[in-house]
Amino acid sequence: MSDDQERTGTDPSLPGGTTEEAIERLPAPEIRDLVNEIWCAVLDCSSLDADASFIHLGGTSIAAMRVCARLSKRLGRHVPVRMIIEHDDLERFATALVKAVDALPVLPHE
């Protein structure tokens, strides 16, 4: 990323060019699919139901940290681990993430 892109918050690899616009344009079903994809990767499963419980699937605190790190990287926002604890099932977590994403801190550009 160039100094100019870093100063203005633009990123040509994202839809719309900025982290904020990319998140705003990511529809709720796509965020749910992203959450499903990452939960499956971390928990080593092929697919999940909407009411799948992270804890009941064997999710540990380390797994929660991995999920949040991957989501944060993909969304460009800091996703706190407490969101998984507070919203244990897939659908509630994805819904909470959609509602909170604009308020989550933007990650610094590398």
C-alpha positions, 0 to 999 in steps of 0.5 A, a space after each residue: 500500500 502506498 503512503 497516499 493510500 495509507 493516508 487516505 484509507 484507500 485500498 484498491 484490493 477492496 470493493 469500493 477502494 476503502 475498508 469502510 465501503 467494502 464492509 458496507 457493501 458486504 451483505 448480511 448473507 455474505 457475512 454469515 457465509 464468511 462466519 460459517 466458512 471460518 468457523 468450519 475451518 477452525 473447528 474442522 467441520 464441513 458445514 454448520 446449521 444456523 443454530 450451531 453452537 460454537 462451544 458445543 462444537 468444541 470451540 475453545 478460547 484458542 479457537 475463538 481467538 483464531 476465528 476472531 483473528 481470521 474475521 478481523 483480517 478478512 473484514 479489516 476490523 477488530 472482531 473481539 473474542 467476547 462476541 463469540 462468548 456473548 453470541 454462541 450460535 452461528 446465526 446470532 454471532 453473524 447477526 451481531 457482527 453485521 450490526 456491530 461491524 461499523 462500530 468495530 475499530 478499523 485495523 491499521 494497514 500493514 
